[in-house]
Amino acid sequence: MRITISMNAKILASTLFIAPFLLSACAASPSPAGADPGGSIGGGGTGADGSSNANTGSGNGNGGKDGASGAVGGNGAFLTTGNPFAGAVFYVNPDYAAEVQGAIASAPANTDALAKIKNISTAIWLDTLAKVPTVGKYLDDALAQQTKLQKPVVTQFVIYDLPGRDCHANASNGELSLSAADVQRYKTDYIDKIAAAFAAHPNQRIAAIVEPDSLPNLATNMSDPRCAASDAIYRDGVAYAIRTLSAPNVYLYLDTGHSGWLGWPDNITKATAIFSQVLTAAGGANKIRGFASNTANYSVLHETQEQFDYQFNPCHDELTFAQHLTSALAAAGIPDKHFLIDTSRNGRGGIRRQWGSWCNVQGAAIGERPTADPAPGIDAYTWIKPPGESDGTADPTAARFDLACGSGNPDATPGAPQAGQWFNSYFLMLAGNATPPL
């Protein structure tokens, strides 16, 4: 997910330092005026990241101890009473593996290193109605692996086709408008059909990241007329998605932007209020397992020296942000939530002049590999954004061109194709810079 930081397009770096895992709610620093980073994710690629869930209770499995059981229940399901990623094999999308294989053919000298990426899980982006029929195919494949391995295999999907999608950016504008007809299509032709496919696979763990960028935009970018017009539809659509997709084996993670977008105390407060309202409309906070941060973005796990100014944002990295947001959510009556952090391209800090740069950032690096329980409160580091798939086109004459992706942004890589399309030279750079190395 690329998140355009609308913070007057720049988020700058203060001398204020807050230690990682500080549990206070970032309460001392005001959000700078006009510094509301808006979000844009580039269109979905073919990645398939394994993260999922099979919980013995109802809803999305917030209750119970963290850690998944390897035991097989009477119905053949692998049970879990907490983190759906624990003790599981992450599903590898064969479509993404094929993209990587093409890159290997273009760089035979790097075959050994690149071949490792073929076996790494990435999320499957359901960013068009046309992709909905593929859900069953992926889950059937994952089930075959689960049966063969006799271990739970988790599959991760990104729910990403909200009407009026990406209201504060152009690179990933969606196919559905804000019309009443398209709102209904979102519910019946998109969410309902995905829910049916999930329901047809009750003995598998499924994790779904719900509508990246949508609710964070409502917290920070209401001055954009497109976001203002989308407000009620985003709230209703996300609530409908959560209510409809919730199931014993489906763990939902609501997108929450990233540290450089919602990290300011004012922004956390606004976002937490919106999350609370939407979850109430969806039937309660127990419908979701937790939240996903840094989707398709570049914010680091641990604070590094940056080129930008933090501008009084006390959340300098994703782990600190997760802790601050956890405290704010608990104070708002939403306790015991867990996080996913997208580490697909956040291996290096100090590469952006503007914290708000989100489009094919030059010098970026593949980050930590997908893993369960990497830190307190974190269900998994995952590769939600498939590395190598573009954030948006650099061609100013093309449809869906966004200024954040063009030559006017020194952080953006030239020559990029449309969002979601394979960007081979960029992939080779990400892999070459991988931290830790491949």
Secondary structure, DSSP 8 states (H G I E B T S, - for coil): ------STT-----S----TT--S--TT----TT-----------S--B-----BSSSTT--SS-SSEEEEE-TTS-EEESS-TTTT-EE-B-HHHHHHHHHHHHH-GGGHHHHHHHTTS---EEE-SGGGGGGHHHHHHHHHHHHHHHTS-EEEEEEE---TT-STT-STT--S--SSHHHHHHIIIIIIHHHHHHHHT-TTSEEEEEE-TTHHHHHHH-TTSHHHHHHHHHHHHHHHHHHHHH-BTTEEEEEE---HHHH-SHHHHHHHHHHHHHHHHHHT-GGG--EEEESTT----SS----SS--TT----SHHHHHHHHHHHHHHTT--S-EEEEE-SSBS--S--SSTT--SSBTT-B--S--EEEEETTEEEEE--S-TTB-SS---TTSTT--GGGSTTSTTB-TT--STTSB-HHHHHHHHHT-SS--
